[in-house]
Amino acid sequence: MNWWIAHRKLFGNPDNVELVDALAQYYALAYNAKPAALREAAKHRALGMLYSDQWVNAGKPARSPLLEKEEEEL
């Protein structure tokens, strides 16, 4: 749950190193791997979350390019 806490704390904040770290730790537990090996995947997930946050903050427009960016990162 640390990744969720970090995401809520950093909602919409592009300075998301804490979120990337928490996601890498979560992935490491889920996949029985070293966090460093999963850091790149965690960065992409965090970026997708950031685009989602920005979309929410923009009022959730139906045809937002942020939705495409989010999908690419996730």
N, C-alpha and C positions, 0 to 999 in steps of 0.2 A: 504494500500500500504506500510505500515511500514515494513512488513515482506519482501517485495521485495527489498526495500532499504537496509535493514540489510543483506539480502542474497548477493546482489551485492557487498556491502562493505566487507563482510567476505568471499567471494568466495574462497573455498578450505581451509578455516581456521578452524581447529578443535575446536578452542576456540570460540564457537558460542552461548554463553549465551544470547547475545543480540538478535540473531535470534530466539532462543527458546522463549524468552519473547515476541517478536513481533508475533510469530505464536500463542502462547497461547492467546494473546489479540485478534487476528483475530478470532480464533476459538470461543472465548467467545462471541464476537459480533454475529458470524454466528449462534451459537447454544444457545444463551441466557443463558449462564452458567458462572460460576466463572472461571477465568483464571487458578487458582490453580487446579481445577478439570480436566483441559485439558492439563496440563503441560507435562504429560507423553506422550501423543499423539504428542505434539509439539516437544518433544525431538526426537521421532522416525522420524518425518517428517524432522527435521533438519539433522539428521544423514543420511537419504536417500539423501537429497540434497548434503551433503558432499561427499558421494560416487559418486554421479553424477558429481560433480565438479572435483573430482579426476580422474574420467574416461575421462572427457573432457581434463584435463591437460595432461593426458597420450596419447592423440591423438585419442581418441575414438576407441580403438581396439574392433573388433567385438566379440571376445570371452573372454571378460574380466570378471573375478570373481566379479569385482565391480558392474556390472550390476545385478548380482544375489543378492548381498548385498543390493543394492538400492531397488530392488523390495521387498525384505523381510521387509525393514523398512517402505516402503510406503504402 
